[in-house]
Amino acid sequence: MKLNRVQLKYLLIIAMVIDHIAWMLFSKSTLTGQGMHFVGRLTGPAMSLLLADGYIYTKNKVKYAIRLFAFALISWAPYCLFDYNTFPYYGIGCLGMIWTLFCGFVNLWMWDKLKINKVIKIIIVILMCALSLLGDWCIFSVLWSYYAFLYHDKPRKKWTAFVCVSIAMCILSTFMQNVWWQSAFQLGVFMVPFLFTYCYNGKGGSKAAFHKWFFYVFYPAHLFILYLIRVNFL
């Protein structure tokens, strides 16, 4: 049985928690760490693709954007504490994943609605990628959501673009590692096309407000809880 959008998001949340627990407990040089991070590679790119669906189907884009922006700011402290063990922290990667999704959403909005020269639109895409450097999964999340929107009704082009962006991410990650094989877990992003093709039915699922707000609240809450566990018990 295939999952709807709400059910798929819960699955991605589980993958995210597994990934974050691995960052807290296991080195990238261990098989356990690599395996847990491999599973965790589902969440960022899959949420980016779902963002494109969210943009297309949402009735109120202003409220959607405000929600993303507000929770990106709410997540700032928990993300910094979890990832950098300090707050406030300013700089690249200080705002977490919701900030990057916000950049991706604004990028889709401007690409879709602004009646301007295409060259200027491409410049805006580049600028939103640059702005996403303040978040997690920066640049690549913006591009994944962009191509998912651009080729929404063209699966072959959408997945070709997804794979190309993912290859670029894996190559960059490899160059950034002191030991190249420690970035092997990044190959988990290539599970996403299979997940969407064979496990996602494209339907929205329950419209209950609980589901919508749970996804926003859970992100900063679980980061803060994991931080407290680390400083008090590990």
Secondary structure per residue as TSV (DSSP state, phi and psi in degrees):
chain	resnum	aa	ss	phi	psi
A	1	M	-	360.0	132.5
A	2	K	-	-83.6	155.7
A	3	L	B	-94.4	145.5
A	4	N	-	-84.6	-178.1
A	5	R	H	-64.3	-41.4
A	6	V	H	-64.6	-46.5
A	7	Q	H	-63.9	-39.5
A	8	L	H	-63.6	-38.4
A	9	K	H	-63.5	-38.2
A	10	Y	H	-63.8	-39.6
A	11	L	H	-61.6	-42.2
A	12	L	H	-67.7	-33.3
A	13	I	H	-63.3	-42.1
A	14	I	H	-61.3	-43.9
A	15	A	H	-61.5	-39.3
A	16	M	H	-64.0	-43.1
A	17	V	H	-64.0	-41.6
A	18	I	H	-58.0	-43.8
A	19	D	H	-62.8	-46.1
A	20	H	H	-69.3	-35.1
A	21	I	H	-64.2	-37.4
A	22	A	H	-63.4	-41.3
A	23	W	H	-61.6	-29.7
A	24	M	H	-82.9	-31.1
A	25	L	H	-114.4	-27.4
A	26	F	-	-127.4	143.0
A	27	S	-	-76.3	152.6
A	28	K	T	-66.6	-15.3
A	29	S	T	-83.3	-3.6
A	30	T	S	-99.9	152.6
A	31	L	H	-64.7	-37.1
A	32	T	H	-62.9	-46.3
A	33	G	H	-60.5	-45.7
A	34	Q	H	-60.9	-43.8
A	35	G	H	-64.6	-43.1
A	36	M	H	-68.8	-38.9
A	37	H	H	-67.7	-34.0
A	38	F	H	-58.8	-45.9
A	39	V	H	-63.7	-40.4
A	40	G	H	-66.2	-17.9
A	41	R	T	-69.7	-9.2
A	42	L	T	-66.5	-39.4
A	43	T	H	-67.9	-53.5
A	44	G	H	-56.8	-56.7
A	45	P	H	-66.2	-37.4
A	46	A	H	-67.0	-42.0
A	47	M	H	-62.8	-32.9
A	48	S	H	-66.4	-40.4
A	49	L	H	-68.0	-40.2
A	50	L	H	-66.8	-27.4
A	51	L	H	-61.2	-39.7
A	52	A	H	-62.7	-42.1
A	53	D	H	-62.7	-42.9
A	54	G	H	-59.7	-40.8
A	55	Y	H	-63.3	-43.5
A	56	I	H	-66.0	-40.6
A	57	Y	H	-96.7	-14.1
A	58	T	-	-67.8	143.9
A	59	K	S	-87.0	-25.2
A	60	N	-	-130.0	95.7
A	61	K	H	-70.0	-29.2
A	62	V	H	-64.9	-48.0
A	63	K	H	-63.0	-38.3
A	64	Y	H	-60.6	-48.2
A	65	A	H	-64.6	-41.8
A	66	I	H	-63.2	-40.6
A	67	R	H	-60.5	-48.0
A	68	L	H	-61.1	-45.6
A	69	F	H	-63.4	-45.1
A	70	A	H	-61.9	-45.3
A	71	F	H	-77.0	-21.2
A	72	A	H	-64.4	-41.4
A	73	L	H	-70.3	-40.8
A	74	I	H	-61.0	-34.1
A	75	S	T	-79.6	-10.7
A	76	W	H	-56.1	-53.7
A	77	A	H	-64.5	-51.2
A	78	P	H	-59.3	-38.1
A	79	Y	H	-67.6	-43.9
A	80	C	H	-63.4	-42.6
A	81	L	H	-63.5	-42.4
A	82	F	H	-70.4	-45.8
A	83	D	H	-86.0	-34.0
A	84	Y	H	-119.4	-6.1
A	85	N	S	61.9	26.5
A	86	T	-	-154.5	156.5
A	87	F	S	-155.3	137.5
A	88	P	S	-79.8	154.4
A	89	Y	-	-128.4	131.9
A	90	Y	-	-117.8	138.6
A	91	G	S	139.2	-170.4
A	92	I	T	-60.2	131.4
A	93	G	T	73.5	28.8
A	94	C	-	-93.6	-11.3
A	95	L	S	-110.2	-8.7
A	96	G	-	86.2	-175.5
A	97	M	H	-71.6	-35.9
A	98	I	H	-64.7	-32.6
A	99	W	H	-61.9	-43.3
A	100	T	H	-64.6	-39.3
A	101	L	H	-64.2	-37.4
A	102	F	H	-60.5	-45.8
A	103	C	H	-60.8	-41.1
A	104	G	H	-63.9	-40.8
A	105	F	H	-65.4	-46.9
A	106	V	H	-61.0	-38.5
A	107	N	H	-60.7	-45.2
A	108	L	H	-63.9	-41.5
A	109	W	H	-60.3	-48.0
A	110	M	H	-68.8	-39.9
A	111	W	H	-63.1	-38.8
A	112	D	H	-76.9	-39.3
A	113	K	H	-103.1	-29.2
A	114	L	-	-72.7	128.0
A	115	K	-	-95.3	75.6
A	116	I	S	-134.5	172.3
A	117	N	-	-58.2	140.8
A	118	K	H	-61.6	-33.8
A	119	V	H	-61.4	-41.3
A	120	I	H	-65.8	-37.6
A	121	K	H	-61.8	-40.9
A	122	I	H	-64.5	-38.2
A	123	I	H	-62.0	-39.1
A	124	I	H	-63.7	-40.9
A	125	V	H	-58.0	-45.0
A	126	I	H	-62.3	-42.2
A	127	L	H	-64.7	-39.7
A	128	M	H	-69.1	-33.6
A	129	C	H	-63.2	-41.7
A	130	A	H	-65.0	-42.0
A	131	L	H	-64.6	-30.5
A	132	S	G	-69.7	-10.2
A	133	L	G	-60.7	-18.4
A	134	L	G	-75.6	-11.3
A	135	G	S	-113.3	-178.0
A	136	D	T	-86.3	154.0
A	137	W	T	55.5	34.0
A	138	C	T	-61.0	154.0
A	139	I	T	66.7	-58.0
A	140	F	H	-66.5	-37.9
A	141	S	H	-63.3	-41.1
A	142	V	H	-61.9	-42.7
A	143	L	H	-70.9	-39.2
A	144	W	H	-60.0	-46.7
A	145	S	H	-67.7	-36.4
A	146	Y	H	-61.6	-49.9
A	147	Y	H	-71.4	-30.8
A	148	A	H	-65.3	-34.5
A	149	F	H	-75.8	-46.2
A	150	L	H	-61.2	-38.5
A	151	Y	T	-113.9	38.1
A	152	H	T	-55.6	-38.9
A	153	D	T	-102.6	15.1
A	154	K	-	-129.4	78.6
A	155	P	H	-52.9	-42.4
A	156	R	H	-62.4	-46.0
A	157	K	H	-66.5	-38.8
A	158	K	H	-61.4	-46.9
A	159	W	H	-75.0	-29.5
A	160	T	H	-64.0	-45.1
A	161	A	H	-64.5	-41.1
A	162	F	H	-59.2	-46.6
A	163	V	H	-64.3	-40.6
A	164	C	H	-62.8	-45.2
A	165	V	H	-63.3	-39.8
A	166	S	H	-67.5	-38.3
A	167	I	H	-62.2	-43.7
A	168	A	H	-60.0	-41.0
A	169	M	H	-63.8	-43.9
A	170	C	H	-64.9	-40.0
A	171	I	H	-64.3	-46.1
A	172	L	H	-61.8	-42.6
A	173	S	H	-62.3	-38.8
A	174	T	H	-63.8	-42.3
A	175	F	H	-67.6	-24.6
A	176	M	T	-85.1	-6.6
A	177	Q	-	-94.3	143.3
A	178	N	S	-69.4	-35.1
A	179	V	S	-117.8	113.1
A	180	W	G	-57.0	-36.9
A	181	W	G	-72.6	-12.0
A	182	Q	G	-70.8	-9.3
A	183	S	G	-96.6	8.2
A	184	A	G	-59.8	-30.3
A	185	F	G	-61.6	-21.7
A	186	Q	G	-61.8	-19.5
A	187	L	G	-64.0	-13.4
A	188	G	G	-59.9	-21.9
A	189	V	G	-61.1	-25.4
A	190	F	G	-78.0	-1.0
A	191	M	G	-76.9	-21.7
A	192	V	H	-60.5	-47.1
A	193	P	H	-57.6	-36.9
A	194	F	H	-69.5	-39.4
A	195	L	H	-60.3	-46.4
A	196	F	H	-72.3	-34.5
A	197	T	H	-73.5	-41.4
A	198	Y	H	-107.9	-13.2
A	199	C	H	-122.3	-4.9
A	200	Y	B	-118.4	127.6
A	201	N	-	-94.5	-1.2
A	202	G	-	79.9	0.0
A	203	K	-	-93.3	154.1
A	204	G	-	-72.9	-37.3
A	205	G	-	86.6	-161.6
A	206	S	-	-58.2	139.9
A	207	K	-	-96.3	7.0
A	208	A	-	-57.2	136.5
A	209	A	H	-60.1	-29.7
A	210	F	H	-55.1	-45.8
A	211	H	H	-63.3	-44.2
A	212	K	H	-61.3	-47.7
A	213	W	H	-77.0	-27.7
A	214	F	H	-59.4	-43.6
A	215	F	H	-63.1	-37.2
A	216	Y	H	-72.5	-44.5
A	217	V	H	-72.0	-37.3
A	218	F	H	-62.3	-37.3
A	219	Y	H	-58.6	-58.6
A	220	P	H	-67.5	-33.5
A	221	A	H	-64.3	-45.1
A	222	H	H	-71.1	-32.2
A	223	L	H	-64.5	-42.2
A	224	F	H	-68.2	-39.5
A	225	I	H	-64.5	-43.6
A	226	L	H	-64.0	-37.5
A	227	Y	H	-61.7	-45.2
A	228	L	H	-63.2	-39.7
A	229	I	H	-62.5	-42.4
A	230	R	H	-66.0	-46.2
A	231	V	H	-75.3	-21.6
A	232	N	H	-102.5	-23.1
A	233	F	H	-127.0	-11.7
A	234	L	-	-113.8	360.0
